[in-house]
Amino acid sequence: MGRWLIGAAFWLGPVVSAALADPITLPPPDGASETASEVLRSDTYALPIAAFGGDLPATETVSGEVLRAAWRVDGSGGATFASVLDIYRKNLRAAGYQRLLDCERRACGGFDFRIEADLIPPPEMRMDVAHFGQLTMGRKHPSGFVSILASEVLGDVFVQVVTVRPQARTVTLPVEPLDAPLEEQQAPVPNEDEEVQRSLPRRAAARPLIDRLLEFGHVAVGGLIFETGGSALTWQSGEALDEMAEMLSANQDLRVAIVGHSDNVGSLDGNITLSRRRADAVRTALIERGVEPDRLEARGVGYLAPIRSNAKEEGRALNRRVELVLR
């Protein structure tokens, strides 16, 4: 199996020369080949930090030593844009990086992202707006940023990695941000391939899960992803489940109901059944993580408790959620 290098993702503090620390190595799928690479000792880069075309600024300009590289991964081995991003996500988190942006497809801005983002042009880098994800991560000590775009095009995965080593502390980004995907930071966008349970906009609900639960008596949990039309949790739900389990383990007096909610597409009985099964799946996952079964109960209410109008897809997406309710 080959190995990729993330150029200057990890630096060992200020040095007199422009030398970089040893780059981190990541195990990619077989068949990765480099298509582009350049190092600019003094340059700027529009770092993606929010969805393009939304209410928040989509980028923050950072300056310093900028390294750009692109790869093409043979998709015959089963590589997807999501699996490639997951490799980077795990390795960067282990090195102390935190996520500033973690989104897929329309949640990144779709065509707005394709038009406005700073991308290496084809044929070295290609992008399909229906099959791509963006990951932006940063850390404060030693400071640095990594921007990764992965997209599936004609059966292969194209990957662009941009790393920035700031020359001076001029960046005002919150490099100790909420370590959460974009889907938890803003109103969610429907996804063609999966039903995504999302929280209220994360920037408006930035306090810890336990604080919001105790104050309001209930809280929507972001980051829970189920198979389309089904109740099985996908692997992407792991972080949200871990967060809930850690909260419950640290607060042994808490007892909660896990309540599944749906939009109004379909019959009430069908939606109640599906939302209950999803709540059951979350309960089972928490028990597997060590939470005592008698502290958890699962309920499904279908579309009987919306938080937005079901007249538009944006509202229906928000109504598809899982909440924790104090008992």
C-alpha positions as CSV (number, residue, x, y, z in Angstrom):
1,M,0.0,0.0,0.0
2,G,1.3,3.4,-0.9
3,R,1.5,6.4,1.5
4,W,0.5,10.0,1.1
5,L,2.3,13.0,2.7
6,I,0.4,15.9,4.0
7,G,3.1,18.5,3.3
8,A,3.4,20.9,6.2
9,A,0.5,20.0,8.3
10,F,2.5,19.8,11.5
11,W,5.1,22.3,12.5
12,L,7.4,22.3,15.5
13,G,7.1,26.0,16.5
14,P,8.9,29.0,15.3
15,V,12.3,28.5,13.6
16,V,14.7,30.9,11.9
17,S,14.7,29.1,8.6
18,A,11.6,28.1,6.6
19,A,12.2,24.4,7.2
20,L,9.2,22.4,8.1
21,A,8.7,19.6,10.6
22,D,8.6,16.1,9.3
23,P,5.3,15.7,7.4
24,I,2.7,13.3,8.8
25,T,2.1,10.2,6.7
26,L,-1.4,8.9,6.0
27,P,-2.3,5.5,4.7
28,P,-4.4,6.1,1.5
29,P,-6.2,3.6,-0.6
30,D,-4.1,1.8,-3.1
31,G,-3.6,3.5,-6.4
32,A,-3.0,7.1,-5.3
33,S,-0.9,9.2,-7.7
34,E,0.1,12.8,-7.4
35,T,-1.2,15.1,-10.1
36,A,0.0,18.5,-8.8
37,S,2.3,20.1,-6.2
38,E,3.6,23.5,-5.5
39,V,5.2,25.4,-2.5
40,L,4.8,29.2,-2.2
41,R,7.0,30.6,0.5
42,S,4.8,33.7,0.8
43,D,1.3,33.7,-0.4
44,T,-2.4,33.9,0.7
45,Y,-5.1,31.4,0.7
46,A,-8.9,31.7,1.1
47,L,-9.4,29.2,3.8
48,P,-13.0,27.7,3.7
49,I,-14.7,28.1,7.1
50,A,-18.4,28.1,6.2
51,A,-20.9,27.1,3.5
52,F,-20.6,29.1,0.3
53,G,-23.6,31.2,-0.6
54,G,-24.8,31.3,3.0
55,D,-25.2,34.1,5.6
56,L,-21.8,33.7,7.1
57,P,-18.4,34.6,5.4
58,A,-17.4,31.5,3.5
59,T,-13.6,32.0,3.7
60,E,-11.0,33.7,5.9
61,T,-7.8,34.9,4.2
62,V,-4.6,33.4,5.7
63,S,-1.1,34.2,4.7
64,G,2.2,32.4,5.0
65,E,3.9,29.5,3.4
66,V,1.3,27.7,1.3
67,L,1.6,24.2,0.0
68,R,-0.8,22.9,-2.6
69,A,-1.0,19.3,-3.8
70,A,-3.5,17.1,-5.6
71,W,-3.9,13.4,-6.0
72,R,-6.0,11.0,-8.0
73,V,-7.1,7.8,-6.3
74,D,-8.1,4.7,-8.2
75,G,-11.7,4.1,-7.2
76,S,-11.6,0.4,-8.1
77,G,-10.4,-0.4,-4.6
78,G,-13.5,1.0,-3.0
79,A,-12.2,4.5,-2.1
80,T,-14.8,7.2,-1.7
81,F,-14.5,10.9,-0.9
82,A,-15.9,10.2,2.5
83,S,-13.4,7.4,3.3
84,V,-10.5,9.5,2.1
85,L,-11.6,12.5,4.3
86,D,-12.0,10.2,7.3
87,I,-8.4,9.2,7.0
88,Y,-7.3,12.8,7.2
89,R,-9.8,13.7,9.9
90,K,-8.6,11.0,12.3
91,N,-4.9,11.7,11.8
92,L,-5.2,15.5,12.1
93,R,-7.3,15.2,15.2
94,A,-4.6,12.9,16.7
95,A,-2.1,15.7,16.1
96,G,-4.1,18.3,17.9
97,Y,-6.0,19.9,15.0
98,Q,-9.7,20.9,15.4
99,R,-12.3,21.2,12.8
100,L,-13.4,24.6,11.4
101,L,-15.5,23.1,8.6
102,D,-16.7,19.6,7.8
103,C,-19.3,19.4,5.2
104,E,-20.5,17.5,2.1
105,R,-22.2,18.5,-1.1
106,R,-25.0,21.0,-0.8
107,A,-24.1,21.6,2.9
108,C,-20.9,23.1,1.6
109,G,-22.7,25.3,-0.9
110,G,-22.8,23.0,-3.9
111,F,-22.3,25.0,-7.1
112,D,-21.4,28.1,-5.2
113,F,-18.6,26.2,-3.6
114,R,-17.4,24.9,-7.0
115,I,-17.4,28.4,-8.5
116,E,-15.9,30.3,-5.6
117,A,-13.5,28.0,-3.8
118,D,-9.8,28.2,-4.5
119,L,-9.2,25.0,-6.5
120,I,-6.4,23.6,-8.6
121,P,-7.8,23.6,-12.1
122,P,-8.5,20.4,-14.1
123,P,-7.2,18.1,-15.2
124,E,-5.0,17.9,-12.1
125,M,-8.0,18.4,-9.8
126,R,-11.6,17.6,-10.7
127,M,-14.8,18.1,-8.7
128,D,-18.3,16.8,-9.0
129,V,-20.8,18.9,-7.0
130,A,-22.9,15.8,-6.3
131,H,-20.1,13.8,-4.7
132,F,-17.6,15.9,-2.7
133,G,-16.7,16.9,0.8
134,Q,-14.6,19.7,2.4
135,L,-12.6,19.4,5.6
136,T,-10.9,22.4,7.1
137,M,-8.9,22.0,10.3
138,G,-6.6,24.3,12.3
139,R,-4.6,24.4,15.5
140,K,-3.1,27.2,17.6
141,H,0.2,25.8,18.9
142,P,2.1,25.5,16.7
143,S,-0.3,27.3,14.4
144,G,-1.3,26.0,11.0
145,F,-4.3,25.2,8.8
146,V,-5.2,22.3,6.5
147,S,-7.9,22.4,3.8
148,I,-8.9,19.2,2.2
149,L,-11.3,18.7,-0.7
150,A,-12.2,15.2,-1.9
151,S,-14.5,14.4,-4.8
152,E,-15.6,11.4,-6.8
153,V,-15.4,11.8,-10.5
154,L,-15.9,9.1,-13.1
155,G,-15.1,6.3,-10.6
156,D,-12.0,7.9,-9.1
157,V,-11.4,10.1,-6.1
158,F,-9.6,13.5,-6.6
159,V,-8.1,15.0,-3.5
160,Q,-6.7,18.6,-3.0
161,V,-4.7,19.3,0.1
162,V,-3.7,22.9,1.0
163,T,-1.6,23.5,4.1
164,V,-0.7,27.0,5.4
165,R,2.0,27.9,7.9
166,P,1.2,31.5,9.0
167,Q,4.2,33.9,9.0
168,A,2.7,36.0,11.7
169,R,-0.2,35.8,14.2
170,T,-2.6,37.9,12.1
171,V,-5.3,35.3,11.9
172,T,-8.4,35.9,14.0
173,L,-10.1,32.6,13.3
174,P,-11.3,30.7,16.4
175,V,-8.6,28.0,16.1
176,E,-10.1,26.4,19.3
177,P,-13.5,26.1,17.7
178,L,-16.5,23.9,18.3
179,D,-15.2,20.6,17.1
180,A,-18.3,19.8,15.1
181,P,-19.3,19.2,11.5
182,L,-20.8,22.1,9.6
183,E,-24.2,20.3,9.7
184,E,-24.2,21.2,13.4
185,Q,-23.2,24.8,12.8
186,Q,-25.9,26.0,10.5
187,A,-29.4,25.0,9.3
188,P,-28.9,21.7,7.6
189,V,-29.3,21.0,3.9
190,P,-31.1,17.9,2.6
191,N,-28.9,15.1,1.5
192,E,-29.7,12.8,-1.4
193,D,-28.1,9.7,0.0
194,E,-28.9,9.8,3.8
195,E,-31.2,11.1,6.4
196,V,-29.2,13.3,8.7
197,Q,-30.4,14.1,12.2
198,R,-29.1,17.6,13.1
199,S,-29.1,19.9,16.0
200,L,-30.3,23.5,16.1
201,P,-27.7,25.8,14.6
202,R,-24.5,25.1,16.5
203,R,-23.3,28.7,16.6
204,A,-26.5,29.7,18.3
205,A,-26.3,26.7,20.7
206,A,-22.6,26.7,21.4
207,R,-22.7,25.6,25.0
208,P,-22.0,22.0,26.1
209,L,-24.7,19.5,25.6
210,I,-25.2,19.1,29.4
211,D,-25.8,22.8,29.9
212,R,-28.5,23.0,27.3
213,L,-30.1,19.8,28.5
214,L,-30.4,21.1,32.0
215,E,-31.6,24.5,31.1
216,F,-34.2,23.6,28.5
217,G,-35.1,20.1,29.6
218,H,-34.5,18.7,26.1
219,V,-31.8,19.1,23.4
220,A,-31.6,18.0,19.7
221,V,-28.4,16.0,19.1
222,G,-26.5,16.8,15.9
223,G,-24.3,14.4,14.0
224,L,-26.6,11.3,14.1
225,I,-26.8,9.8,10.6
226,F,-29.1,7.0,9.6
227,E,-29.4,4.9,6.5
228,T,-31.9,6.4,4.1
229,G,-35.4,5.5,5.1
230,G,-34.0,3.1,7.8
231,S,-33.0,3.1,11.4
232,A,-29.5,1.8,11.2
233,L,-26.9,4.3,12.4
234,T,-23.9,4.9,10.1
235,W,-20.3,5.1,11.2
236,Q,-20.4,8.9,10.9
237,S,-22.6,8.9,14.1
238,G,-19.7,7.8,16.3
239,E,-18.6,11.2,17.6
240,A,-22.2,12.3,18.5
241,L,-22.8,9.0,20.3
242,D,-19.5,9.2,22.2
243,E,-20.4,12.8,23.3
244,M,-23.7,11.6,24.7
245,A,-22.2,8.6,26.4
246,E,-19.5,10.8,28.0
247,M,-22.0,13.3,29.2
248,L,-24.2,10.6,30.8
249,S,-21.2,8.8,32.3
250,A,-20.1,12.1,33.9
251,N,-23.6,12.8,35.2
252,Q,-24.8,9.5,36.8
253,D,-28.0,11.1,38.2
254,L,-29.4,11.8,34.8
255,R,-32.1,9.8,33.2
256,V,-33.2,10.6,29.7
257,A,-35.7,9.7,27.1
258,I,-34.4,9.4,23.6
259,V,-37.1,10.8,21.3
260,G,-37.1,10.4,17.6
261,H,-38.8,13.0,15.4
262,S,-39.7,13.0,11.7
263,D,-41.0,15.2,9.0
264,N,-44.6,14.8,7.7
265,V,-43.8,12.8,4.6
266,G,-45.8,9.6,4.8
267,S,-48.3,8.3,7.3
268,L,-48.3,9.2,11.0
269,D,-48.1,5.5,12.0
270,G,-45.2,4.9,9.7
271,N,-43.3,7.9,10.9
272,I,-43.9,7.1,14.5
273,T,-42.6,3.5,13.9
274,L,-39.5,4.8,12.1
275,S,-38.7,7.5,14.6
276,R,-39.1,5.0,17.5
277,R,-36.7,2.6,15.8
278,R,-34.1,5.3,15.3
279,A,-34.5,6.2,19.0
280,D,-34.0,2.5,19.8
281,A,-30.9,2.4,17.7
282,V,-29.4,5.4,19.6
283,R,-30.3,3.8,23.0
284,T,-28.6,0.5,22.0
285,A,-25.5,2.4,20.9
286,L,-25.3,4.2,24.2
287,I,-25.7,1.0,26.1
288,E,-22.9,-0.5,24.1
289,R,-20.8,2.5,25.3
290,G,-21.4,1.7,28.9
291,V,-24.6,3.7,29.8
292,E,-26.9,1.8,32.1
293,P,-30.1,0.6,30.3
294,D,-32.4,1.7,33.1
295,R,-31.3,5.3,32.6
296,L,-32.5,5.4,29.0
297,E,-35.9,5.0,27.3
298,A,-36.7,5.3,23.7
299,R,-39.8,6.9,22.2
300,G,-40.9,8.0,18.7
301,V,-43.4,10.8,18.0
302,G,-43.2,11.0,14.2
303,Y,-44.2,14.4,13.0
304,L,-46.2,15.5,16.0
305,A,-43.6,17.9,17.5
306,P,-42.1,19.9,14.6
307,I,-39.7,22.8,15.3
308,R,-40.1,24.3,11.8
309,S,-42.9,24.2,9.2
310,N,-42.9,21.1,7.0
311,A,-44.0,23.2,4.1
312,K,-40.5,23.5,2.8
313,E,-37.6,21.1,2.6
314,E,-35.4,23.2,4.9
315,G,-38.0,22.9,7.6
316,R,-38.5,19.2,7.1
317,A,-34.8,18.6,7.3
318,L,-34.7,20.3,10.7
319,N,-37.7,18.3,11.9
320,R,-35.9,15.0,11.2
321,R,-34.0,14.8,14.5
322,V,-33.3,12.9,17.7
323,E,-33.7,14.7,21.0
324,L,-32.6,13.9,24.6
325,V,-35.4,14.7,27.1
326,L,-34.8,14.8,30.9
327,R,-37.0,12.3,32.8
